[in-house]
Amino acid sequence: MCGIWALFGSDESLPAQCLSAMRIAHRGPDAFRFENVRGFTNCCFGFHRLAVVDPVSGMQPLRLQKFPSLWLCYNGEIYNHRQLQKHFGFEYQTQVDGEILLHLYNRGGIEQTAPMLDGVFAFILLDTANRKVFLGRDTFGVRPLFKVLTDEGFLAVCSEAKGLVDLKHPTAPHLQIDPFPPGHYEVLDLKTSGKVASVEMVKFHSCKDLPLHTLYDPLEKLSSGGLDSSLVAATLLKQLKEAGVSYPLQTFAIGMEDSPDLLAARKVAAHIGSEHHEVLFSSEEGIQALDEVIFSLETYDITTVRASVGMYLVSKYIRKNTDSVVVFSGEGSDELTQGYIYFHQAPSAEDAQEESERLLKELYLFDVLRADRTTAAHGLELRVPFLDHRFTSYYLSLPPELRIPKNGVEKHLLREAFQDSNLLPKDILWRPKEAFSDGITSVKKSWFTILQEHIEHQVSNSLLENAAKRFPLNTPKTKEGYYYRQIFERHYPGRADWLTHYWMPKWIEAADPSARTLAHYKSAAKE
């Protein structure tokens, strides 16, 4: 987890522009660097580092003696860099995983670089010899990347949008900031003026396709498998034991007193033997965190904000009270394995398949956005094994009728695959779905109810009735939505278009995104 930032063709003073890069300092608390591009006085890189590997030579922009014209700034983790290094015989100059990008690019160009990467990443690659700039982002957008590109060719890139909002440009006082599309790379020409021109945007991988890098890894073709938030911990512990790692696996759960998530996590931790931490928070602490959470998220989506409070607070605890830096989580599980309760209402297996693929394509707007921002806000590095390229392409290749809910249970295929593994207690393995924002509170009173009761007195009826005048785009329909939008606009005025649409369940008449409002959940809870 790092923060990357770069400008090309700035007409304003670079020292003044570079102040914007400090707005993402939380992503890399260990070190910081600005570096101008030699020969281009109006181009520079900024980098905030979280040092996980090679603390000596891991600073960026990364440059190698054998490739003097290449500059690399990237954020992420490339899991297969050692396999590729060995296969192609690359001689490394550092221990940094991202060095593989420079070798791959030198060997076969950008078209043989991005598709070969197994991991989560966002990168800016500059080739001064050929006057090219390349941007790229992983398949699911687990690592964030935003850009500004004006008609005159001014390019600005950053890990988070907040690092771009204060940039100055003479012809565009309100710069358009867009998320870089996941699974794509872009080629831009670099002019002698330092400005750029986009040449092409290329989609290099889709979640349904077997990735190119599988041709060069030693793993056999998948025949079965799966992960879940609890299964991630159990599987990880199993692998640590097999590798002879003595460092204890630490697990974390957050919730209010008597929350289902706390009780379930306690049972999982006892079963797998992890060093377990329980983080309790009150409704007042959760409500007080809303402003910080929305600032970190850069969104006002209702379900994303709700779910982010718990993850933000547990990340804060981890940073303050432990030496853990790398954290594993189960993002992508519900989208891939049809874990949301509303999948019970899918008209057909084919409709469910289509919805699953849509959710995966939009992860970067919702779940992985939440997971990245809430952990990065506290200098943690997130890993999401459920979104492994090989596993997702394999799971999506299975017949649609195998992946739908079965016998009234969502994620049935996933649960069944681990039925005889003894990785988890049976009642945990077959536990009904709980949204993260619901599971952190008791069944008697949901988190969304606590929030709505508080907000009821913060937003008047007249304000909500006139919401369309104040917020014509994505007009909030509830007081809760209005409240979040107010906070968002205070931090990011005029940036409502960063959210294209609200996350809501499909195939049902739902006025609220919480699973606890759905008939299926209510009937299951009674049972």
Buried (B, 14 or more C-beta within 10 A) or exposed (E): BBBBBBBBBBBBEBEEBBEBBEBBBBBBBBBBBBBBBEEBEBBBBBBBBBBBEBEEEBBBBBBBEEBEBBBBBBBBBBBBBEBBBEEBEBEBBBEBBBBBBBBBBBEEBBEEBBBBBBBBBBBBBBBBEEBBBBBBBBBBBBBBBBBBBBEBBBBBBBBBBBBBBEBBBEEBEEBEBBBBBBBBBBBBBBBEBBBBEBEEEBEBBBBEBBBBBBEBBEEEEBEEBBBBBBBBBBBBBBEBEEEEEEEEBBBBBBBBEEBBBBBBBBBBBEBBEBEBBBBBBEBEEBBEBBEBBBBBBBBBBBBBBBBBBBBBBBBBBBBEEEEBBEBBBBBBBBBBBBBBBBBBBBEEBEBBBEBBBEBBBBBBBBBBBBBBBBBBBBBBBBBBBBBBBBBBBBBBEEEBEEBBBBEEBBBBBBBBBBEEEEBBBEEBBBBBBBBBBBBBBBBEEBBBBBBBEBBEEEBEEEBBEEBEEEBEEBBBBBBBBBBBBBBBBEBBEEBBEBBEEBBBBBBBEBEBBBBBBBEBBEEBEEE
